[in-house]
Amino acid sequence: MQHRMKSHQLTAEQINRLLQECRTGSLATVGNDNAPYITPIHYVYKDGSIYFHGLPKGQKISNIKANPSVSFNVYNMVGLLLDESGNPCDTNTEYQSVIAQGRAEIVSDIDRKRAVLDAIVDKYTPRYSGQRLPDNMVKGTAVVAINVTELTGKYWE
């Protein structure tokens, strides 16, 4: 564990809050060529899992089907901490970040998909909350759950 991680860990409550409040995250998958592939995503954190949606075909879905091991990151940069003596090399950043490791699962249960998509609507477009999503849209949308196996957070201030 890196030094700052030992002395600047976020609490479970702070990790949960950051995962609830952040609007976007970065999903890392592994391609068939063993190269990392990072995608910015909209997501919801619900019941200890991270969920996202998208098209049922594409690079991230292909990668997940081939290798469900993933990593996910959210980051909140508060601002720069300038060195009082003016040394640019001693400038730092005030931030909070969370890294999740886990296994991605493509959700097939229609009721679970609908519940996740409803949560995504609630988070990103609350003015549409409570409207029933069309069945064909729910069926045709890929919903992925990241079943978190490790969750860490750190900060600097």
C-alpha positions as CSV (number, residue, x, y, z in Angstrom):
1,M,0.0,0.0,0.0
2,Q,1.4,3.4,-0.9
3,H,2.3,5.8,1.9
4,R,-0.6,8.2,1.4
5,M,-3.1,5.4,1.4
6,K,-2.0,4.3,4.8
7,S,-2.3,7.7,6.4
8,H,-5.1,9.3,4.3
9,Q,-7.8,6.7,3.9
10,L,-11.4,7.6,3.4
11,T,-13.8,6.0,5.8
12,A,-16.5,3.7,4.6
13,E,-19.1,6.5,5.0
14,Q,-16.9,8.9,2.9
15,I,-16.4,6.3,0.2
16,N,-20.1,5.7,0.0
17,R,-20.8,9.4,-0.1
18,L,-18.3,10.0,-2.9
19,L,-19.7,7.1,-4.9
20,Q,-23.2,8.5,-4.5
21,E,-22.3,12.1,-5.4
22,C,-19.9,11.7,-8.3
23,R,-21.6,12.0,-11.7
24,T,-19.1,10.1,-13.8
25,G,-16.5,7.4,-13.3
26,S,-13.9,5.5,-15.3
27,L,-14.3,1.8,-16.0
28,A,-11.1,-0.2,-16.8
29,T,-11.5,-3.5,-18.7
30,V,-9.0,-5.8,-20.4
31,G,-9.1,-6.4,-24.1
32,N,-8.4,-9.6,-26.0
33,D,-4.9,-8.3,-26.6
34,N,-4.4,-7.9,-22.8
35,A,-4.3,-4.1,-23.2
36,P,-6.3,-2.0,-20.7
37,Y,-9.3,-0.2,-22.1
38,I,-10.7,2.8,-20.1
39,T,-14.2,4.2,-20.6
40,P,-15.9,7.2,-18.9
41,I,-19.3,6.1,-17.7
42,H,-22.5,7.3,-16.0
43,Y,-23.3,4.9,-13.1
44,V,-25.2,4.4,-9.9
45,Y,-24.0,2.9,-6.7
46,K,-26.7,0.7,-5.2
47,D,-26.7,-2.0,-2.6
48,G,-22.9,-2.3,-2.6
49,S,-22.6,-2.7,-6.4
50,I,-21.8,-0.3,-9.2
51,Y,-24.2,-0.3,-12.2
52,F,-24.0,1.2,-15.6
53,H,-25.9,0.9,-18.9
54,G,-25.2,1.2,-22.6
55,L,-25.4,-0.5,-25.9
56,P,-25.4,-4.3,-25.9
57,K,-22.5,-4.4,-28.3
58,G,-19.2,-2.6,-28.2
59,Q,-15.6,-2.8,-26.9
60,K,-16.4,-2.7,-23.2
61,I,-19.1,-5.3,-23.4
62,S,-16.9,-7.6,-25.5
63,N,-14.1,-7.1,-23.0
64,I,-16.4,-7.9,-20.1
65,K,-17.7,-11.1,-21.7
66,A,-14.1,-12.3,-22.3
67,N,-12.7,-11.2,-18.9
68,P,-15.1,-9.9,-16.2
69,S,-12.3,-8.5,-14.0
70,V,-12.7,-4.8,-13.9
71,S,-11.6,-1.7,-12.1
72,F,-13.6,1.5,-11.5
73,N,-12.5,4.9,-10.3
74,V,-14.2,8.1,-9.2
75,Y,-12.2,11.3,-8.4
76,N,-13.2,14.7,-7.0
77,M,-10.5,17.4,-7.4
78,V,-11.3,20.2,-4.9
79,G,-8.5,22.5,-6.0
80,L,-4.8,23.1,-6.1
81,L,-2.7,23.6,-3.0
82,L,0.0,26.1,-4.0
83,D,3.3,26.2,-2.2
84,E,3.6,29.3,0.0
85,S,7.1,29.9,-1.1
86,G,6.1,29.8,-4.8
87,N,7.9,26.5,-5.7
88,P,5.8,24.9,-8.5
89,C,7.3,21.5,-7.7
90,D,5.7,21.6,-4.3
91,T,2.2,22.3,-5.6
92,N,-0.3,19.6,-4.6
93,T,-3.9,18.7,-5.2
94,E,-6.8,18.6,-2.7
95,Y,-8.9,15.6,-3.7
96,Q,-10.8,12.5,-2.8
97,S,-10.8,9.3,-4.9
98,V,-12.2,5.8,-4.8
99,I,-11.0,2.7,-6.6
100,A,-13.2,-0.4,-6.8
101,Q,-12.1,-3.8,-8.0
102,G,-14.6,-6.4,-9.0
103,R,-16.2,-8.7,-11.4
104,A,-18.6,-7.4,-14.0
105,E,-21.9,-9.2,-14.7
106,I,-24.2,-8.5,-17.5
107,V,-27.7,-8.3,-15.9
108,S,-30.3,-10.3,-17.7
109,D,-33.2,-10.2,-15.2
110,I,-35.7,-7.7,-16.7
111,D,-37.0,-6.5,-13.3
112,R,-33.4,-5.9,-12.0
113,K,-32.5,-4.1,-15.3
114,R,-35.6,-1.9,-14.9
115,A,-34.8,-1.0,-11.3
116,V,-31.2,-0.1,-12.2
117,L,-32.4,2.0,-15.2
118,D,-34.9,3.7,-13.0
119,A,-32.1,4.6,-10.5
120,I,-30.0,6.0,-13.4
121,V,-33.0,8.1,-14.5
122,D,-33.4,9.3,-10.9
123,K,-29.8,10.3,-10.6
124,Y,-29.2,12.0,-14.0
125,T,-32.7,13.1,-15.2
126,P,-34.8,13.4,-12.1
127,R,-37.5,15.3,-14.0
128,Y,-38.3,12.0,-15.7
129,S,-38.5,10.0,-12.5
130,G,-41.5,7.8,-12.0
131,Q,-42.1,7.4,-15.8
132,R,-42.3,3.8,-16.9
133,L,-39.5,3.0,-19.3
134,P,-40.7,1.2,-22.5
135,D,-40.2,-2.6,-22.3
136,N,-38.4,-2.6,-25.7
137,M,-35.9,-0.1,-24.4
138,V,-35.3,-2.0,-21.1
139,K,-34.8,-5.3,-23.1
140,G,-32.5,-3.7,-25.6
141,T,-30.2,-1.9,-23.2
142,A,-27.2,-3.6,-21.6
143,V,-27.1,-3.2,-17.9
144,V,-23.9,-4.2,-16.1
145,A,-23.3,-4.8,-12.4
146,I,-19.8,-4.5,-10.9
147,N,-19.8,-6.9,-8.0
148,V,-17.2,-5.1,-5.8
149,T,-14.5,-7.3,-4.3
150,E,-12.3,-4.5,-3.0
151,L,-13.1,-0.8,-2.3
152,T,-10.6,1.7,-1.2
153,G,-10.6,5.5,-1.0
154,K,-8.0,8.2,-0.2
155,Y,-7.7,11.9,0.1
156,W,-5.3,14.8,0.4
157,E,-6.0,18.2,1.9
